[in-house]
Structure formats: C-alpha cells, structure tokens
C-alpha cells in the first residue's frame, strides 16, 4: 500500500510561489524543500521538472474572481461605485499575476507556454469588461460607441500602475490605491454618462 502524501500539491505550489517571489525565479529547489521539510528530489518526483513546477505555481488562475463579478452584470448602485468595485478586483488580479508572469518570463518560459492551459489572457479580460459595459449600456447606464476601446483603456489604466509599482519595487499604499481607483472610476463614469434628458432603457420600455 502506498504511503499517503503528507504534503499536498497545493501546499508545494504555494510555497514555490512564495519562494520565487521572495528570492527570484532562480531560487534553489532545496530552499523550497527545506521549508516544506522534504527534499528537492521529492519535489521533482511529484512534478517531473523544475519548469513544470514553476508553471504550475506561477501560471495565472483559470477563472479569477474578476470574471465571476463581471459576469453578474450591473447592479443597482451608481456607475461610479460599481466601477470602483470592479477596478479594485482587477487591481488585486494584476497585483497577483504580474509578478508571477514576470518571474516566468525571466526564467525563459514563453508567453504561449504560460497561456496555453486555458488560463486567462488579456483578450479574455477585455472581452469580459466589454460584455459588462454592453449590459450597462442596455440598461441606460452608459453611452458609448466604442465599448471595447473603453474596456481596454480601463484595464490599461490599472495594469500600468500595478506594473510600474512592481518594476520600481515601490508598492502602492492602501490609501493611494483607493484614491487612484476612485479617481479613474469617477473619470470613466463621467465620460460614459448618457446625455442629459435620456432615460434608461427599462424606463423607455414602460
């Protein structure tokens, strides 16, 4: 009878991710193994190669919470407040995946290898935001003929801020993050506001 595994795959992957983000992608497997109280060869036996272990630990999640939130569509809150919520979730997503993807690319892993497992890519996220904006437009919350461009601009305004903080190793404070998100949410909400005197689609249908 095989002995039960005392350490789960998820525990190994979590520790690998932690060590890479602390020490860089060249971190020794012995360092990871020591924290888990196992051996380096034991890790390779579980995952086959170092590259596979890196990919499993650092590849973006298949279905991040931001996609679930956007799929629910608009709610009864003001457009600005809804954008703040979605921008906050997107910020959390970028803050998690940007360091991981950077580490994979530094290790020589190609973009295709990172994204070939059904993981979320930039186009998928833009499509999700565009879909949410289309629902908001149908409800009379926004007015724009270029919703895909708007979605790209929204995500770009968030991603560049997170990426810059990562590159400069100067993370945003919680306060500055909240202020920035509220500022750009207000900017986009005002820019997308339907013309004065127009009524929501639901009101027009009655």
C-alpha positions in Angstrom: 0.0 0.0 0.0 1.3 3.4 -1.0 2.1 5.8 1.8 -0.3 8.8 2.0 1.0 12.2 0.9 1.6 14.3 3.9 2.0 17.5 1.8 -0.5 18.4 -0.9 0.3 19.7 -4.4 -1.3 23.0 -3.4 1.0 23.4 -0.4 4.0 22.7 -2.6 2.8 25.1 -5.3 2.0 27.8 -2.7 5.5 27.5 -1.2 7.2 27.5 -4.6 5.3 30.7 -5.5 6.3 32.3 -2.2 9.9 31.5 -2.5 10.1 32.7 -6.2 8.5 36.0 -5.3 10.9 36.4 -2.3 14.2 35.3 -3.9 13.5 35.3 -7.7 12.9 32.5 -10.2 16.4 31.1 -9.8 15.7 30.1 -6.2 17.1 26.7 -5.3 14.6 23.9 -5.0 16.4 22.9 -1.8 15.3 26.2 -0.3 11.7 25.4 -1.2 12.0 21.8 0.0 13.6 22.9 3.3 10.6 25.0 4.2 8.3 22.1 3.4 10.6 19.6 5.3 11.1 17.4 2.3 13.9 17.0 -0.3 14.5 18.7 -3.6 14.3 15.3 -5.5 10.9 14.7 -3.8 9.6 17.9 -5.4 10.8 16.8 -8.8 9.4 13.4 -8.4 6.0 15.0 -7.8 6.0 17.4 -10.7 8.6 15.9 -13.1 10.7 19.0 -14.0 11.5 22.4 -12.4 9.9 24.1 -15.3 6.6 22.3 -14.8 6.7 23.2 -11.1 7.3 26.8 -11.9 4.4 26.8 -14.4 2.0 25.2 -12.1 3.0 27.6 -9.3 3.0 30.8 -11.2 0.6 30.4 -14.1 -2.5 32.8 -13.8 -5.7 31.2 -12.4 -8.2 29.8 -15.0 -11.2 31.7 -13.5 -10.2 34.7 -11.3 -12.9 36.3 -9.2 -12.9 39.4 -11.5 -14.5 37.3 -14.3 -17.3 36.0 -12.0 -18.0 39.5 -10.8 -18.3 40.9 -14.3 -20.5 38.0 -15.5 -23.1 39.0 -13.0 -23.7 42.3 -14.8 -24.6 45.7 -13.5 -26.5 46.2 -10.2 -28.5 49.0 -8.6 -25.5 51.0 -7.4 -24.2 54.1 -9.1 -22.0 53.6 -12.1 -19.0 55.1 -10.3 -19.5 52.8 -7.3 -19.7 49.7 -9.5 -16.6 50.7 -11.4 -14.7 51.2 -8.1 -15.7 47.6 -7.1 -14.6 46.1 -10.4 -11.4 48.2 -10.6 -10.5 47.1 -7.1 -10.9 43.4 -8.1 -9.0 43.9 -11.3 -6.2 45.7 -9.3 -6.0 42.6 -7.0 -5.8 40.3 -10.0 -3.0 42.3 -11.7 -1.1 42.6 -8.4 -1.1 38.9 -8.1 -0.3 37.8 -11.6 2.1 40.4 -12.9 5.0 39.4 -10.5 4.3 35.7 -11.3 4.3 36.2 -15.1 7.4 38.4 -14.9 9.2 35.6 -13.0 8.2 33.0 -15.6 9.4 35.2 -18.5 12.6 35.8 -16.6 13.0 32.0 -16.4 12.7 31.8 -20.2 9.2 30.5 -20.3 7.4 31.8 -23.4 4.0 33.6 -23.4 2.5 30.7 -25.3 3.6 28.2 -22.6 2.2 30.5 -19.9 -1.2 30.9 -21.6 -1.7 27.5 -23.3 -3.6 25.8 -20.5 -6.9 27.7 -20.8 -5.6 30.4 -18.5 -6.9 34.0 -18.6 -5.3 36.1 -21.3 -5.6 39.9 -22.0 -8.2 39.4 -24.7 -10.4 37.4 -22.4 -10.3 40.0 -19.7 -11.1 42.8 -22.2 -14.0 40.8 -23.6 -15.4 40.4 -20.0 -15.2 44.1 -19.3 -16.7 44.9 -22.7 -19.6 42.5 -22.0 -20.3 44.2 -18.7 -20.3 47.6 -20.4 -22.7 46.3 -23.1 -25.1 45.3 -20.4 -24.7 48.6 -18.7 -25.4 50.3 -22.0 -28.6 48.3 -22.5 -29.7 49.4 -19.1 -29.1 53.1 -19.9 -26.2 53.5 -17.5 -23.5 54.3 -20.1 -23.4 55.7 -23.7 -20.5 54.9 -26.0 -20.0 53.5 -29.5 -16.5 52.2 -28.6 -17.0 49.9 -25.6 -14.1 47.6 -26.4 -11.8 50.6 -26.6 -13.2 51.9 -23.3 -12.6 48.4 -21.7 -9.0 48.4 -22.9 -8.4 51.9 -21.6 -9.9 50.9 -18.2 -7.7 47.9 -17.8 -4.7 49.7 -19.1 -5.1 52.5 -16.5 -5.0 49.8 -13.8 -2.4 47.5 -15.2 0.3 50.1 -16.0 0.0 51.4 -12.4 0.5 48.0 -10.9 3.2 47.1 -13.4 5.1 50.3 -12.7 5.0 49.7 -8.9 6.3 46.1 -9.5 9.2 47.2 -11.7 10.2 50.0 -9.4 9.7 47.8 -6.3 7.6 50.6 -4.8 4.2 49.1 -3.9 1.2 51.5 -3.6 0.0 52.3 -0.2 -3.6 51.1 0.5 -4.7 54.8 0.7 -3.1 55.8 -2.6 -4.5 52.7 -4.3 -8.0 53.5 -3.1 -7.7 57.2 -4.2 -6.4 56.2 -7.6 -9.1 53.7 -8.2 -11.8 56.2 -7.1 -10.3 58.9 -9.4 -10.3 56.8 -12.5 -13.7 55.4 -11.7 -15.1 58.9 -11.5 -13.3 59.9 -14.7 -14.8 57.0 -16.7 -18.2 57.3 -15.1 -18.5 60.9 -16.1 -17.2 60.2 -19.6 -19.7 57.4 -20.1 -22.7 59.2 -18.7 -25.6 59.3 -21.1 -26.7 62.7 -22.5 -28.9 64.8 -20.3 -32.6 64.1 -20.6 -32.1 60.5 -21.9 -34.0 57.8 -20.0 -32.8 54.3 -19.0 -33.9 51.6 -21.5 -36.0 50.0 -18.8 -37.9 53.3 -18.3 -38.4 53.7 -22.0 -39.9 50.3 -22.3 -42.7 51.0 -19.8 
